Amino acid sequence: MRRLRHASTRRLTAIVAATVALVLTAGIAQAALTGSSPVPAPKQLANAILDAFNAPEPEGITARIHFTNNLLASGSLPGQGTSPLVAGADGRLWITKDGRFRLELQSDAGDAQIVSDGKRVTVYDSTSNTVYRAKLPDEARRAAKPEKHEKLTLDKIQKTLDSLAKYWTVSGAEPTSTASQPTYTVRISPKDDGGLLGAAELAWDAVRGAPLRAAVYAQGQDNPVLELEADEISYAAVADSDINAAPPAGAKVTDLSPKASAEHSRDRDGKKGKHAEVTGVEAVQRELDFKLAAPAELAGLPRKEVRLVDVDGQKGALSVYGEGLGAIGVFQHKAEKAADDERKQDEGALRLPEINIDGATGSELATALGTVVTFERDGISYVVAGSVPPVAAENAARGLR
């Protein structure tokens, strides 16, 4: 199981900033704070991190957890508000020593499960009887396996924290108590434009080094919008039977794993390999068979990048406006015509609130941490997303000409 002490020095920043990555999703065990539980002795943050790296590795983790999701306003997604993935729920978590895990959420309306074998992650939501599958990125797969690295020292940790502090406000290691275990909690918040992100917190076991609490806060809010906490925890070995769980045979399956196109999976010599990146408005436009919408400025933000992207063999463009967490991304590609049977299936599917984009009907998903606007115009599909308020995303969508 990948733990703090297995990470290389160059990934230390990612460990401390992992709390921020919860804008995307998705799981670390967290725990509720109780005043009667044990609290560790005060320590400097660098010392607390080093001790976590050097702590004895648990054989496994079994926990009762509580998942809080306040990203969406109650009732904003008709027909889906009762899903434990959307509304939050209590559940259980199992993590094996080699990094495989299963997270089970239980509610009166139905259960949900998130399972990973280290190579692929599977999400099953019983309220919609749908399975979502995706291959884990290479970095995530490597992170689950121990690897050799240079010895971590207090000086290296402190230098990494000093570098992180240039862009983030990082608290000290606050002595806390989580799931009746002594823990240290660190809070991190962006110094500059963090979009709608206010702060994030991470708590880890002061004795064993295992992360036990993670929470994300929106700007101006005292309560977390995302939180995963463990009420009880055990560090005994986890059986394979606790990890292996298959969804029902009749569930609808959606594969979210991108497939590289045959054309771009080979180099100039015809050999299989990573294709050269195509960037810049003119270069990307030459690769597309539709007119690219990439104005120099969008919603008051300057254009920073335009890149050719390829998903399921279809060429599209990804443009980025602004910098940091407050940036806005625009993805555009040719719209696909849905088959009649697909349209019928979609009739009972999730319907997002509709929005008018200069005559084109689109949809909008507004959350406490960001907004996603989708619409089609002249046969082109657009997705506008960012950690910005709805008005900013809408203005960006209307500026795509």
QUIVENKA-V170194 format. One record per residue. N is the residue number from 1. RES is the residue in three letters. SS is DSSP state (alpha for helix, beta for strand, coil for the rest). NEAR is the number of other ideal C-beta (glycine too) atoms within 8 Angstrom. D_FIRST is the distance of its C-alpha to the first C-alpha in Angstrom with 1 decimal. Layout:
# QUIVENKA-V170194
N;RES;SS;NEAR;D_FIRST  N;RES;SS;NEAR;D_FIRST
This chain:
# QUIVENKA-V170194
1;MET;coil;12;0.0  2;ARG;coil;9;3.8  3;ARG;coil;10;6.2  4;LEU;alpha;13;9.9  5;ARG;alpha;11;10.6  6;HIS;alpha;7;8.9  7;ALA;coil;12;11.2  8;SER;coil;8;14.5  9;THR;alpha;9;17.7  10;ARG;alpha;5;19.0  11;ARG;alpha;9;16.2  12;LEU;alpha;14;17.0  13;THR;alpha;10;19.5  14;ALA;alpha;9;17.2  15;ILE;alpha;10;14.9  16;VAL;alpha;15;18.2  17;ALA;alpha;11;19.6  18;ALA;alpha;12;16.8  19;THR;alpha;14;18.9  20;VAL;alpha;12;21.6  21;ALA;alpha;8;19.7  22;LEU;alpha;12;19.9  23;VAL;alpha;11;23.7  24;LEU;coil;5;22.0  25;THR;coil;4;20.1  26;ALA;coil;5;17.6  27;GLY;coil;8;14.2  28;ILE;coil;10;12.9  29;ALA;coil;19;14.0  30;GLN;coil;15;17.3  31;ALA;beta;16;19.7  32;ALA;coil;8;23.5  33;LEU;coil;8;25.4  34;THR;coil;7;27.8  35;GLY;coil;5;30.3  36;SER;coil;3;30.4  37;SER;coil;11;26.7  38;PRO;coil;7;25.8  39;VAL;coil;7;25.7  40;PRO;coil;11;24.4  41;ALA;coil;4;27.0  42;PRO;coil;5;27.7  43;LYS;beta;11;25.9  44;GLN;coil;7;26.2  45;LEU;alpha;13;23.5  46;ALA;alpha;10;22.7  47;ASN;alpha;10;22.5  48;ALA;alpha;12;20.2  49;ILE;alpha;14;17.7  50;LEU;alpha;12;18.1  51;ASP;alpha;11;17.6  52;ALA;alpha;14;14.3  53;PHE;alpha;11;13.1  54;ASN;alpha;7;14.5  55;ALA;coil;13;13.4  56;PRO;coil;4;12.1  57;GLU;coil;9;8.4  58;PRO;coil;11;8.6  59;GLU;coil;8;8.3  60;GLY;beta;13;7.7  61;ILE;beta;14;9.6  62;THR;beta;11;13.0  63;ALA;beta;13;15.4  64;ARG;beta;11;18.8  65;ILE;beta;15;19.1  66;HIS;beta;14;22.0  67;PHE;beta;13;22.0  68;THR;beta;10;25.0  69;ASN;beta;11;26.4  70;ASN;coil;10;29.7  71;LEU;coil;8;29.7  72;LEU;coil;11;32.6  73;ALA;coil;4;35.8  74;SER;coil;5;36.5  75;GLY;coil;6;38.3  76;SER;coil;8;37.7  77;LEU;coil;10;36.2  78;PRO;coil;6;38.7  79;GLY;coil;6;37.4  80;GLN;coil;10;33.7  81;GLY;coil;12;33.8  82;THR;coil;10;32.8  83;SER;coil;14;29.5  84;PRO;alpha;17;26.6  85;LEU;alpha;9;24.9  86;VAL;alpha;11;28.0  87;ALA;alpha;10;29.3  88;GLY;coil;9;26.2  89;ALA;beta;11;25.5  90;ASP;beta;8;23.8  91;GLY;beta;13;21.0  92;ARG;beta;9;17.8  93;LEU;beta;16;14.1  94;TRP;beta;12;11.5  95;ILE;beta;11;7.6  96;THR;beta;13;6.1  97;LYS;coil;10;3.8  98;ASP;coil;8;3.8  99;GLY;coil;12;3.9  100;ARG;coil;10;7.5  101;PHE;beta;13;9.6  102;ARG;beta;13;13.2  103;LEU;beta;12;15.4  104;GLU;beta;11;19.0  105;LEU;beta;13;21.9  106;GLN;beta;8;25.3  107;SER;beta;12;28.8  108;ASP;coil;3;32.4  109;ALA;coil;7;32.7  110;GLY;beta;10;29.7  111;ASP;beta;9;26.0  112;ALA;beta;16;23.3  113;GLN;beta;13;19.8  114;ILE;beta;12;17.1  115;VAL;beta;12;14.8  116;SER;beta;12;12.4  117;ASP;coil;7;11.6  118;GLY;coil;10;9.9  119;LYS;coil;6;13.6  120;ARG;beta;10;15.7  121;VAL;beta;9;15.9  122;THR;beta;12;18.6  123;VAL;beta;11;20.5  124;TYR;beta;12;23.2  125;ASP;beta;13;26.0  126;SER;coil;8;28.4  127;THR;coil;11;31.1  128;SER;coil;10;31.7  129;ASN;coil;9;30.4  130;THR;beta;10;28.5  131;VAL;beta;11;25.3  132;TYR;beta;10;23.9  133;ARG;beta;12;21.7  134;ALA;beta;9;20.4  135;LYS;beta;6;18.5  136;LEU;coil;11;15.7  137;PRO;coil;6;17.1  138;ASP;alpha;6;16.3  139;GLU;alpha;6;14.9  140;ALA;alpha;8;12.4  141;ARG;alpha;11;11.4  142;ARG;alpha;8;11.2  143;ALA;alpha;9;9.2  144;ALA;coil;10;6.2  145;LYS;coil;10;6.8  146;PRO;coil;4;7.5  147;GLU;coil;7;11.3  148;LYS;coil;2;14.3  149;HIS;coil;8;16.1  150;GLU;coil;5;19.0  151;LYS;coil;4;19.1  152;LEU;coil;11;18.7  153;THR;coil;7;21.8  154;LEU;alpha;8;23.4  155;ASP;alpha;6;25.9  156;LYS;alpha;10;23.5  157;ILE;alpha;13;21.8  158;GLN;alpha;9;25.3  159;LYS;alpha;8;26.5  160;THR;alpha;12;23.7  161;LEU;alpha;12;24.6  162;ASP;alpha;8;28.3  163;SER;alpha;8;27.8  164;LEU;alpha;12;25.9  165;ALA;coil;9;28.8  166;LYS;coil;7;31.3  167;TYR;coil;7;30.3  168;TRP;beta;11;28.5  169;THR;beta;8;29.5  170;VAL;beta;11;26.7  171;SER;coil;9;27.2  172;GLY;coil;6;26.6  173;ALA;beta;14;23.9  174;GLU;beta;9;25.7  175;PRO;beta;12;25.2  176;THR;beta;10;24.4  177;SER;beta;12;23.3  178;THR;beta;18;20.7  179;ALA;coil;13;20.3  180;SER;coil;10;22.4  181;GLN;beta;14;19.9  182;PRO;beta;11;21.2  183;THR;beta;16;19.7  184;TYR;beta;15;20.7  185;THR;beta;12;21.5  186;VAL;beta;15;22.3  187;ARG;beta;10;24.6  188;ILE;beta;15;25.1  189;SER;beta;11;28.1  190;PRO;beta;12;29.8  191;LYS;coil;7;32.9  192;ASP;coil;6;34.7  193;ASP;coil;9;34.7  194;GLY;coil;13;31.5  195;GLY;coil;13;33.1  196;LEU;coil;12;32.7  197;LEU;beta;17;29.5  198;GLY;beta;10;30.4  199;ALA;beta;9;27.3  200;ALA;beta;14;23.7  201;GLU;beta;14;22.0  202;LEU;beta;14;18.5  203;ALA;beta;15;18.0  204;TRP;beta;13;15.3  205;ASP;beta;14;15.4  206;ALA;coil;12;17.8  207;VAL;coil;8;16.7  208;ARG;coil;9;13.0  209;GLY;coil;13;12.3  210;ALA;coil;12;10.3  211;PRO;beta;12;12.2  212;LEU;beta;16;14.6  213;ARG;beta;18;17.3  214;ALA;beta;16;18.2  215;ALA;beta;13;21.8  216;VAL;beta;16;24.1  217;TYR;beta;14;27.8  218;ALA;beta;11;30.7  219;GLN;coil;8;33.6  220;GLY;coil;4;36.0  221;GLN;coil;10;34.0  222;ASP;coil;3;33.0  223;ASN;coil;6;30.8  224;PRO;coil;11;27.5  225;VAL;coil;14;27.8  226;LEU;beta;12;24.1  227;GLU;beta;12;22.1  228;LEU;beta;15;19.1  229;GLU;beta;16;19.3  230;ALA;beta;16;18.2  231;ASP;beta;10;21.2  232;GLU;beta;8;19.5  233;ILE;beta;14;16.1  234;SER;beta;7;14.8  235;TYR;coil;9;12.0  236;ALA;coil;7;12.8  237;ALA;coil;7;11.0  238;VAL;coil;13;11.2  239;ALA;coil;6;13.7  240;ASP;alpha;6;13.7  241;SER;alpha;5;16.9  242;ASP;alpha;9;15.4  243;ILE;alpha;14;13.4  244;ASN;coil;6;16.3  245;ALA;coil;8;19.0  246;ALA;coil;3;21.7  247;PRO;coil;8;24.2  248;PRO;coil;5;27.9  249;ALA;coil;3;29.7  250;GLY;coil;4;32.3  251;ALA;coil;10;30.1  252;LYS;beta;8;30.9  253;VAL;beta;7;28.3  254;THR;beta;8;28.0  255;ASP;beta;6;26.0  256;LEU;coil;7;25.1  257;SER;coil;8;23.9  258;PRO;coil;6;26.4  259;LYS;coil;7;28.3  260;ALA;coil;7;29.7  261;SER;coil;11;33.5  262;ALA;coil;7;35.1  263;GLU;alpha;6;37.4  264;HIS;alpha;8;34.9  265;SER;alpha;9;32.4  266;ARG;beta;10;34.9  267;ASP;coil;10;36.3  268;ARG;coil;3;40.0  269;ASP;coil;4;40.3  270;GLY;coil;5;39.1  271;LYS;coil;6;35.9  272;LYS;beta;5;32.6  273;GLY;coil;7;30.6  274;LYS;coil;3;29.9  275;HIS;coil;8;33.2  276;ALA;coil;4;34.8  277;GLU;coil;6;34.3  278;VAL;coil;9;37.4  279;THR;beta;9;38.1  280;GLY;coil;7;41.2  281;VAL;alpha;8;43.5  282;GLU;alpha;6;46.0  283;ALA;alpha;10;43.5  284;VAL;alpha;16;41.5  285;GLN;alpha;9;44.8  286;ARG;alpha;6;45.9  287;GLU;alpha;8;42.9  288;LEU;coil;12;43.5  289;ASP;coil;4;46.1  290;PHE;coil;7;46.5  291;LYS;coil;6;47.6  292;LEU;coil;11;44.8  293;ALA;coil;10;45.0  294;ALA;coil;10;43.8  295;PRO;coil;9;46.2  296;ALA;coil;4;46.0  297;GLU;beta;9;45.3  298;LEU;beta;14;43.7  299;ALA;coil;11;43.9  300;GLY;coil;5;45.0  301;LEU;beta;11;42.0  302;PRO;beta;7;42.6  303;ARG;beta;13;41.1  304;LYS;beta;8;38.4  305;GLU;beta;8;37.1  306;VAL;beta;13;37.9  307;ARG;beta;11;35.7  308;LEU;beta;13;36.1  309;VAL;beta;9;33.3  310;ASP;beta;10;32.9  311;VAL;beta;9;31.4  312;ASP;coil;6;32.2  313;GLY;coil;8;34.9  314;GLN;beta;9;36.7  315;LYS;beta;11;37.6  316;GLY;beta;13;37.3  317;ALA;beta;16;37.3  318;LEU;beta;11;35.0  319;SER;beta;13;36.8  320;VAL;beta;12;35.5  321;TYR;beta;15;37.9  322;GLY;coil;12;37.4  323;GLU;coil;6;34.5  324;GLY;alpha;10;31.4  325;LEU;alpha;11;30.1  326;GLY;alpha;11;33.7  327;ALA;coil;14;34.1  328;ILE;beta;16;35.2  329;GLY;beta;11;34.1  330;VAL;beta;17;36.4  331;PHE;beta;11;35.6  332;GLN;beta;13;38.6  333;HIS;beta;11;39.3  334;LYS;beta;10;41.9  335;ALA;coil;8;41.8  336;GLU;coil;5;41.4  337;LYS;coil;4;44.0  338;ALA;coil;7;42.4  339;ALA;coil;6;43.8  340;ASP;alpha;6;45.9  341;ASP;alpha;6;43.4  342;GLU;alpha;8;40.6  343;ARG;alpha;9;42.9  344;LYS;alpha;7;43.6  345;GLN;alpha;9;39.9  346;ASP;alpha;8;39.5  347;GLU;coil;6;42.4  348;GLY;coil;4;40.2  349;ALA;coil;7;37.2  350;LEU;coil;7;36.1  351;ARG;coil;6;38.9  352;LEU;coil;9;38.4  353;PRO;beta;8;41.3  354;GLU;beta;8;43.7  355;ILE;beta;11;45.0  356;ASN;beta;8;48.0  357;ILE;beta;13;47.4  358;ASP;coil;5;50.9  359;GLY;coil;4;51.9  360;ALA;beta;9;48.7  361;THR;beta;7;46.8  362;GLY;beta;14;43.2  363;SER;beta;11;40.4  364;GLU;beta;15;38.6  365;LEU;beta;9;35.3  366;ALA;beta;8;35.6  367;THR;coil;9;32.7  368;ALA;coil;9;32.3  369;LEU;coil;13;30.2  370;GLY;coil;11;32.0  371;THR;beta;14;34.4  372;VAL;beta;10;34.4  373;VAL;beta;19;37.9  374;THR;beta;11;38.6  375;PHE;beta;13;42.0  376;GLU;beta;9;44.0  377;ARG;beta;8;47.2  378;ASP;coil;3;49.4  379;GLY;coil;7;46.8  380;ILE;beta;13;44.0  381;SER;beta;11;40.8  382;TYR;beta;16;39.5  383;VAL;beta;10;36.4  384;VAL;beta;14;36.6  385;ALA;beta;11;33.6  386;GLY;beta;15;32.8  387;SER;coil;12;31.9  388;VAL;coil;12;35.6  389;PRO;coil;8;38.1  390;PRO;alpha;9;39.7  391;VAL;alpha;6;42.9  392;ALA;alpha;12;41.3  393;ALA;alpha;18;39.5  394;GLU;alpha;12;42.8  395;ASN;alpha;11;44.8  396;ALA;alpha;17;42.5  397;ALA;alpha;13;42.9  398;ARG;alpha;8;46.7  399;GLY;coil;10;46.8  400;LEU;coil;12;45.5  401;ARG;coil;4;48.7
